[in-house]
Amino acid sequence: MMKLISGDIMMSGHEATIVFEEGVGNVPVTVKKEGERLYAELTTAQAPEFRPCVNDIKDIAAILSLSVSDLVVENYPLQAVSCGLPFLFVPVRSLQGMQRIRINQSKWEALLNNEWEQQMYLFTKETVDTNCQFHARMFAFDLGFGEDPATGSAAAAFAGYLSQLATVPDGPICLTVEQGLEMGRPSKLFIRAEKSAGIASSIRVGGNTVLISQGILTL
């Protein structure tokens, strides 16, 4: 969900850094070769920005074809957060509830089209992989597609979302989030951040990739 406008590539052995010049600032992405795999990690350009959810929880549940009880999760509020791209963070009580989500697109358009956040990130603490701390799904109909199997910009904002919670203590935030399972495209995103006085900083999101093509980029 990032566009390379221009960039600098700095090589060091099996590691390269590409700098994406975004509207919110420079986003460095480090790529490392680990055996036959590549590991890519971005660092956010801006601190998290917060806004309240303006829609009623009943409306959000209707968009997702769920009941309100599916979304009432203690200590996890509905909240809009951005680290460059705004997302509405919606807690879901169970993995079974996540699997039952069916987007009502007409309700989505009626309720979200004119809002600051037009992408929705659903999460639950129930996971398929016990090594993961959260299971997530991300929908973004306004960007020209429905569901995304792995969303770095949302995972970065998720660190900001978690940093505002009293249940998350100051100190390092280290999470693994599974996403894309319902699409048949499973992924894992690794989130790293520092929380101090209720604010997240040094937010990084990474994941393993498989090389499927290569070429030369001339800038």
Buried (B, 14 or more C-beta within 10 A) or exposed (E): BEEBEEBEEEEEEEEBBBBBBBEBEEBBBBBBEEEEEBBBBBBBBBEBBBBEBBBEBEBBBBBBEBBEEBBEBEEBBBBBBBBBBBBBBBBBBBBEBBEBBEBEEEBBBEBBEEBEBBBBBBBBBBBEEEEBBBBBBBBBBEEEEEBBBBBBBBBBBBBBBBBBBEEBEEEEBEBBBBBBBBBEEBBBBBBBBBBEEEBBBBBBBBBBEEEEEEEEEEE
